[in-house]
């Protein structure tokens, strides 16, 4: 009997073994998430989607289940290591996202689980879950989609603060904005339309003109000298110049300013020419920057300023200023006076293609990483998990702006 009992027990164990799944879900699996990881500074081949441990909120933090993330030109510069004091790699890029509150750390008030929010993140936004301090999180209106919310925070807040806090935009003034067809350019144009009789001079690639002509007063080709064209329309110049390019455009912008005008530099995209960081492009851009003489500014009654929203938030304690701007912007959104322009949606695995599109200046509005979107089948062989985009491709990308199409627009 003992022998028979032993045989039955062994048989039962074998049956139980067969019923166990081949890949059992462990507690560790439940705490992992997908994220875009920058493995080192350089080309597109430095990006990959992988599993990472899911973060948990610390005291004063909000845990967000991410639905959408914004992609900015700054992210290209981060990928290349083309910024001051770049962080150590590997890292998860991204500075803005939208999603649903999933949990909160201790002493975190003002939100409830399930709240729809948008947030600023000091890196780590391109993931399924992020944790960020309470002060960087804002509730979004019920009728604002997650892609719109991800397109809202960086662009509209920066545009608002430059126009109204730094340059003091008022009725009847004139504004010149570079990259008028991008997410920031469209935010600037919409905010200018909320003030009576503001004239907007937009500079953009020719193929974007038809799509954005309704949003600005005058449009100019980014490939030609716009200074004489602006002077033909406004001989005295303009009141505000918003420059995200730097290089030779700094001198041009200052020359176009009227007395009491304000030039604001908020980027340096001219330093990005190829897929990887170029010392030649950096040196050229630096060399072309006109050496500003403070005495000349004084004599001509011109102001020169710089603006970095991320530095204001993460390094300079500007949370309250930003929160005030967000509240005013959400009021404008509720009044149907502004609405983020979303160019296209991309899966996390398509981040390389999305980055190439913004590098080629092919977007009209904001590019969004949709965390729940499945990769487009046609891109399966070029995903972040398998692609080895070489740095030799740089010349191929140059001058191909007008015809580059990686996926359909989301209109």
NUMAR-645243 format. One record per residue (C-alpha): residue number from 1; chain; residue in three letters; x, y, z. Coordinates in steps of 0.1 Angstrom, whole numbers, plus 5000, padded with zeros to 4 digits. Each point is the difference from the previous one (the first is absolute). Layout:
<recs>
   num   cadena   residuo      x      y      z
   NUM        A       ALA      X      Y      Z
...
</recs>
This chain:
<recs>
   num   cadena   residuo      x      y      z
     1        A       UNK   5000   5000   5000
     2        A       UNK   5028   5024   5009
     3        A       UNK   5016   4993   4966
     4        A       UNK   4967   5006   4983
     5        A       UNK   4995   5033   5019
     6        A       UNK   5034   5012   4990
     7        A       UNK   4994   4992   4963
     8        A       UNK   4967   5019   5002
     9        A       UNK   5016   5030   5016
    10        A       UNK   5027   5001   4973
    11        A       UNK   4974   4998   4973
    12        A       UNK   4980   5029   5016
    13        A       UNK   5032   5021   5000
    14        A       UNK   5006   4993   4963
    15        A       UNK   4964   5010   4992
    16        A       UNK   5004   5032   5020
    17        A       UNK   5033   5008   4982
    18        A       UNK   4982   4996   4967
    19        A       UNK   4973   5026   5009
    20        A       UNK   5025   5027   5008
    21        A       UNK   5004   5026   4972
    22        A       UNK   5032   5000   4980
    23        A       UNK   5007   5037   5008
    24        A       UNK   4985   5006   5035
    25        A       UNK   4993   5036   5009
    26        A       UNK   5020   5009   5030
    27        A       UNK   4997   5030   5023
    28        A       UNK   5031   5014   4984
    29        A       UNK   4984   5000   4966
    30        A       UNK   4970   5020   5013
    31        A       UNK   5024   5027   5012
    32        A       UNK   5017   5005   4966
    33        A       UNK   4991   5025   4973
    34        A       UNK   5010   5008   4964
    35        A       UNK   5022   5030   4995
    36        A       UNK   5021   5017   4973
    37        A       UNK   5037   4999   5011
    38        A       UNK   5028   5021   4987
    39        A       UNK   5030   4977   5004
    40        A       UNK   5026   5026   4991
    41        A       UNK   5003   5033   4982
    42        A       UNK   5000   4999   4962
    43        A       UNK   4978   4989   4972
    44        A       UNK   4966   4983   4998
    45        A       UNK   5015   4966   5007
    46        A       UNK   5006   5012   5036
    47        A       UNK   4962   4997   5007
    48        A       UNK   4982   4968   5009
    49        A       UNK   4968   4989   5017
    50        A       UNK   5006   4977   5029
    51        A       UNK   4985   4989   5034
    52        A       UNK   5009   5020   5031
    53        A       UNK   4990   4998   5036
    54        A       UNK   4968   5019   5006
    55        A       UNK   5006   5031   5023
    56        A       UNK   4980   5005   5031
    57        A       UNK   4991   5035   5013
    58        A       UNK   5021   5015   5028
    59        A       UNK   4987   5025   5025
    60        A       UNK   4984   5029   4981
    61        A       UNK   4999   4982   4967
    62        A       UNK   4973   4989   4976
    63        A       UNK   5001   4967   4981
    64        A       UNK   4985   5003   4965
    65        A       UNK   4990   4973   4976
    66        A       UNK   5012   5017   4968
    67        A       UNK   4978   5002   4970
    68        A       UNK   5020   5024   4978
    69        A       UNK   5033   5018   5000
    70        A       UNK   5012   5031   4981
    71        A       UNK   5030   5000   4977
    72        A       UNK   5020   5032   4997
    73        A       UNK   5030   5011   4980
    74        A       UNK   5018   5002   5034
    75        A       UNK   4997   4962   5002
    76        A       UNK   5021   4997   4968
    77        A       UNK   5027   5022   5016
    78        A       UNK   4999   4978   5032
    79        A       UNK   5004   4969   4979
    80        A       UNK   5031   5015   4983
    81        A       UNK   5014   5012   5033
    82        A       UNK   4998   5035   4985
    83        A       UNK   4990   5017   5032
    84        A       UNK   5018   5015   5030
    85        A       UNK   5008   4976   5028
    86        A       UNK   4982   4970   4984
    87        A       UNK   4989   4973   5025
    88        A       UNK   5017   4966   5001
    89        A       UNK   4986   4972   4977
    90        A       UNK   4982   4977   4999
    91        A       UNK   4969   5022   5006
    92        A       UNK   4964   5002   4991
    93        A       UNK   4994   5032   4980
    94        A       UNK   4970   5023   5000
    95        A       UNK   4988   5030   5020
    96        A       UNK   4962   5000   4996
    97        A       UNK   4972   4975   5001
    98        A       UNK   4963   4995   5007
    99        A       UNK   4981   4972   5016
   100        A       UNK   4981   4988   5030
   101        A       UNK   5009   5002   5036
   102        A       UNK   5007   4965   5013
   103        A       UNK   5014   5006   5035
   104        A       UNK   5014   5028   5022
   105        A       UNK   5028   5001   5025
   106        A       UNK   4996   5012   5036
   107        A       UNK   4989   5036   5006
   108        A       UNK   4988   5003   4965
   109        A       UNK   4967   5019   4998
   110        A       UNK   4979   5016   4972
   111        A       UNK   4996   4969   4978
   112        A       UNK   4981   4968   5001
   113        A       UNK   5006   4966   4984
   114        A       UNK   4985   5001   4965
   115        A       UNK   5005   5037   4994
   116        A       UNK   5009   5010   4964
   117        A       UNK   5032   5020   5001
   118        A       UNK   5030   5015   4981
   119        A       UNK   5034   5003   5016
   120        A       UNK   5035   5012   4996
   121        A       UNK   5027   4974   5007
   122        A       UNK   5038   5006   5005
   123        A       UNK   5007   4972   4974
   124        A       UNK   4983   4966   5002
   125        A       UNK   4968   5010   4982
   126        A       UNK   5002   4975   4971
   127        A       UNK   4988   4971   5020
   128        A       UNK   4968   4983   5010
   129        A       UNK   5002   5013   5036
   130        A       UNK   5016   5031   5014
   131        A       UNK   5003   5016   5035
   132        A       UNK   5004   5037   5003
   133        A       UNK   4996   5026   5028
   134        A       UNK   4966   5013   5007
   135        A       UNK   5009   5035   4989
   136        A       UNK   5006   4989   4964
   137        A       UNK   4966   4983   4995
   138        A       UNK   4968   5017   4988
   139        A       UNK   4965   4988   4995
   140        A       UNK   4987   5002   4964
   141        A       UNK   4965   5008   4987
   142        A       UNK   4976   4972   4993
   143        A       UNK   4999   5008   4963
   144        A       UNK   5038   5002   4995
   145        A       UNK   5014   4968   4986
   146        A       UNK   5032   4984   5013
   147        A       UNK   5020   5008   4968
   148        A       UNK   4988   5036   5002
   149        A       UNK   5010   5002   5037
   150        A       UNK   5035   4987   4991
   151        A       UNK   5002   5026   4973
   152        A       UNK   4989   5028   5024
   153        A       UNK   5023   5002   5029
   154        A       UNK   5035   5008   4986
   155        A       UNK   4990   5020   4969
   156        A       UNK   4971   5021   5013
   157        A       UNK   5015   5008   5034
   158        A       UNK   5033   5010   4985
   159        A       UNK   4983   5021   4973
   160        A       UNK   4977   5017   5025
   161        A       UNK   5028   5009   5024
   162        A       UNK   5022   5014   4972
   163        A       UNK   4973   5020   4985
   164        A       UNK   4982   5013   5031
   165        A       UNK   5025   4997   5028
   166        A       UNK   5033   5009   4983
   167        A       UNK   4990   5021   4969
   168        A       UNK   4967   5015   5014
   169        A       UNK   4980   4994   4968
   170        A       UNK   4972   5026   4996
   171        A       UNK   4975   5011   4975
   172        A       UNK   5014   5012   4966
   173        A       UNK   5034   4985   5005
   174        A       UNK   5019   4978   4974
   175        A       UNK   5017   4967   5006
   176        A       UNK   5025   4980   4979
   177        A       UNK   5002   4963   5007
   178        A       UNK   5023   4974   4984
   179        A       UNK   4988   4964   4993
   180        A       UNK   4964   5013   4998
   181        A       UNK   4987   4966   4989
   182        A       UNK   5013   4981   5030
   183        A       UNK   4983   4994   5034
   184        A       UNK   5015   5031   5015
   185        A       UNK   4994   5022   4970
   186        A       UNK   4963   4991   4998
   187        A       UNK   4997   5006   5038
   188        A       UNK   5015   5035   4995
   189        A       UNK   4977   5008   4971
   190        A       UNK   4969   4989   5019
   191        A       UNK   5009   5020   5031
   192        A       UNK   5007   5031   4979
   193        A       UNK   4965   4996   4986
   194        A       UNK   4985   5005   5035
   195        A       UNK   5013   5036   4999
   196        A       UNK   4984   5026   4977
   197        A       UNK   5019   5011   4969
   198        A       UNK   5032   4981   5005
   199        A       UNK   5019   4994   4968
   200        A       UNK   5019   4967   4998
   201        A       UNK   5029   4995   4976
   202        A       UNK   5006   4962   4997
   203        A       UNK   5030   4983   4985
   204        A       UNK   4996   4964   4988
   205        A       UNK   5009   4975   4973
   206        A       UNK   4981   5007   4968
   207        A       UNK   4980   4967   5000
   208        A       UNK   4984   5010   5033
   209        A       UNK   4987   5034   4988
   210        A       UNK   4967   4987   4987
   211        A       UNK   4992   4983   5033
   212        A       UNK   5009   5028   5023
   213        A       UNK   4992   5031   4980
   214        A       UNK   4968   5006   5019
   215        A       UNK   5019   5001   5034
   216        A       UNK   5024   5029   4992
   217        A       UNK   4998   5034   4983
   218        A       UNK   5030   4997   4977
   219        A       UNK   5020   4969   4990
   220        A       UNK   5036   4998   4988
   221        A       UNK   5022   4972   4987
   222        A       UNK   5026   4988   5026
   223        A       UNK   5025   4995   4971
   224        A       UNK   5001   5036   4990
   225        A       UNK   5011   5032   5017
   226        A       UNK   4969   5011   5018
   227        A       UNK   5013   5034   5013
   228        A       UNK   4994   5021   4968
   229        A       UNK   4966   4983   4996
   230        A       UNK   4989   5010   5035
   231        A       UNK   5014   5035   4994
   232        A       UNK   4979   5004   4969
   233        A       UNK   4968   4995   5021
   234        A       UNK   5012   5016   5032
   235        A       UNK   5029   5024   4994
   236        A       UNK   5004   5007   5037
   237        A       UNK   5004   4963   5008
   238        A       UNK   4981   4979   5026
   239        A       UNK   4993   5002   5037
   240        A       UNK   5009   4964   5009
   241        A       UNK   5023   4974   4985
   242        A       UNK   4998   4964   5012
   243        A       UNK   5031   4981   4989
   244        A       UNK   5004   4963   5004
   245        A       UNK   5029   4997   4974
   246        A       UNK   5028   5022   5013
   247        A       UNK   5031   5005   4978
   248        A       UNK   4997   5027   4974
   249        A       UNK   4963   5005   5009
   250        A       UNK   5010   5017   5032
   251        A       UNK   5015   5030   4982
   252        A       UNK   4971   5000   4975
   253        A       UNK   4975   5000   5028
   254        A       UNK   5016   5028   5019
   255        A       UNK   5003   5021   4969
   256        A       UNK   4962   4995   4993
   257        A       UNK   4990   5013   5035
   258        A       UNK   4982   5033   5004
   259        A       UNK   5011   5023   5028
   260        A       UNK   4986   4985   5032
   261        A       UNK   4998   4966   4983
   262        A       UNK   5010   4967   5015
   263        A       UNK   5021   4971   4985
   264        A       UNK   4996   4967   5018
   265        A       UNK   5022   4969   4994
   266        A       UNK   4984   4968   5011
   267        A       UNK   5019   4974   4980
   268        A       UNK   5030   4993   4977
   269        A       UNK   4987   4975   4974
   270        A       UNK   5025   5013   4974
   271        A       UNK   5026   4979   5019
   272        A       UNK   4982   4968   4989
   273        A       UNK   5008   4993   4963
   274        A       UNK   5006   4962   4999
   275        A       UNK   4990   4970   5020
   276        A       UNK   5029   5004   5025
   277        A       UNK   5016   5029   5017
   278        A       UNK   5022   5020   4977
   279        A       UNK   5028   5022   5013
   280        A       UNK   5000   5018   4967
   281        A       UNK   4963   5009   5003
   282        A       UNK   5006   5011   5036
   283        A       UNK   5030   5022   4991
   284        A       UNK   4982   5015   4970
   285        A       UNK   4969   5009   5020
   286        A       UNK   5022   5015   5028
   287        A       UNK   5021   5019   4975
   288        A       UNK   4969   5015   4983
   289        A       UNK   4985   5013   5032
   290        A       UNK   5005   5038   4999
   291        A       UNK   5020   5012   5030
   292        A       UNK   4974   5021   5019
   293        A       UNK   5012   5033   5012
   294        A       UNK   4980   5011   5031
   295        A       UNK   5007   5037   4992
   296        A       UNK   4984   4995   4966
   297        A       UNK   4969   4984   5016
   298        A       UNK   4999   5030   5023
   299        A       UNK   5003   5025   4972
   300        A       UNK   4974   4983   4978
   301        A       UNK   4975   4992   5029
   302        A       UNK   5000   4963   4993
   303        A       UNK   4997   4971   5024
   304        A       UNK   5015   4966   4996
   305        A       UNK   4989   4970   5020
   306        A       UNK   5002   4963   5003
   307        A       UNK   4974   4975   5011
   308        A       UNK   5002   4964   5011
   309        A       UNK   4968   4985   5015
   310        A       UNK   5017   4969   5013
   311        A       UNK   5027   5020   5018
   312        A       UNK   4973   5022   5015
   313        A       UNK   4981   4970   5012
   314        A       UNK   5027   4976   5011
   315        A       UNK   5029   5022   5010
   316        A       UNK   4986   5035   5009
   317        A       UNK   4969   4992   5020
   318        A       UNK   4976   5015   4975
   319        A       UNK   4971   4976   5008
   320        A       UNK   4976   5027   5012
   321        A       UNK   5006   5021   4969
   322        A       UNK   4994   4971   4977
   323        A       UNK   4969   4989   5019
   324        A       UNK   4986   5035   4996
   325        A       UNK   5007   4998   4962
   326        A       UNK   4984   4966   4998
   327        A       UNK   4968   5013   5017
   328        A       UNK   4997   5029   4976
   329        A       UNK   5007   4977   4970
   330        A       UNK   4973   4975   5011
   331        A       UNK   4976   5029   5003
   332        A       UNK   5008   5009   4964
   333        A       UNK   4995   4964   4990
   334        A       UNK   4966   4998   5017
   335        A       UNK   4990   5032   4980
   336        A       UNK   5010   4982   4968
   337        A       UNK   5026   5026   4992
   338        A       UNK   5029   4976   4999
   339        A       UNK   5004   4963   4990
   340        A       UNK   5032   4980   4997
   341        A       UNK   5008   4989   4965
   342        A       UNK   5010   4963   4998
   343        A       UNK   5020   4990   4970
   344        A       UNK   5001   4963   5004
   345        A       UNK   5000   4971   5025
   346        A       UNK   5028   4975   5003
   347        A       UNK   5004   4968   5020
   348        A       UNK   5030   4999   5024
   349        A       UNK   5016   4975   4977
   350        A       UNK   4998   5026   4972
   351        A       UNK   5019   5027   5019
   352        A       UNK   5028   4999   4975
   353        A       UNK   4977   5008   4971
   354        A       UNK   4984   5027   5020
   355        A       UNK   5033   5016   5008
   356        A       UNK   5010   4999   4964
   357        A       UNK   4968   5018   4991
   358        A       UNK   5007   5028   5024
   359        A       UNK   5036   5001   4989
   360        A       UNK   4988   5004   4964
   361        A       UNK   4977   5028   5011
   362        A       UNK   4972   4980   4985
   363        A       UNK   4974   5005   5027
   364        A       UNK   4972   5025   5002
   365        A       UNK   4992   5003   5037
   366        A       UNK   5011   4976   5026
   367        A       UNK   5013   4964   4997
   368        A       UNK   4986   4977   5027
   369        A       UNK   5011   4966   5013
   370        A       UNK   4968   4981   5007
   371        A       UNK   5009   4974   5026
   372        A       UNK   4970   4977   4991
   373        A       UNK   5005   5002   4963
   374        A       UNK   5013   4969   4982
   375        A       UNK   5028   5005   4975
   376        A       UNK   4990   5004   4964
   377        A       UNK   5007   4966   4983
   378        A       UNK   5019   5016   4971
   379        A       UNK   5025   5012   5026
   380        A       UNK   5004   4966   5016
   381        A       UNK   5035   4996   4985
   382        A       UNK   5011   5035   5011
   383        A       UNK   4988   5000   5036
   384        A       UNK   5021   5012   5030
   385        A       UNK   5006   4963   5009
   386        A       UNK   5016   4990   4967
   387        A       UNK   5010   5031   4981
   388        A       UNK   5037   5009   4998
   389        A       UNK   4997   5033   4983
   390        A       UNK   5035   5009   4990
   391        A       UNK   5016   5034   5004
   392        A       UNK   5009   4998   4963
   393        A       UNK   4964   5008   4992
   394        A       UNK   5004   5037   5008
   395        A       UNK   5006   5012   4965
   396        A       UNK   4969   4981   4988
   397        A       UNK   4978   5019   5024
   398        A       UNK   5013   5034   4990
   399        A       UNK   4980   5019   4975
   400        A       UNK   4972   4974   5000
   401        A       UNK   4976   5020   5021
   402        A       UNK   4972   5005   4974
   403        A       UNK   4995   4964   4991
   404        A       UNK   5008   4981   5032
   405        A       UNK   4968   4982   5012
   406        A       UNK   5003   4973   5026
   407        A       UNK   4964   4996   5010
   408        A       UNK   4966   5018   4993
   409        A       UNK   4992   5032   5018
   410        A       UNK   4974   5000   5027
   411        A       UNK   4979   5030   4990
</recs>
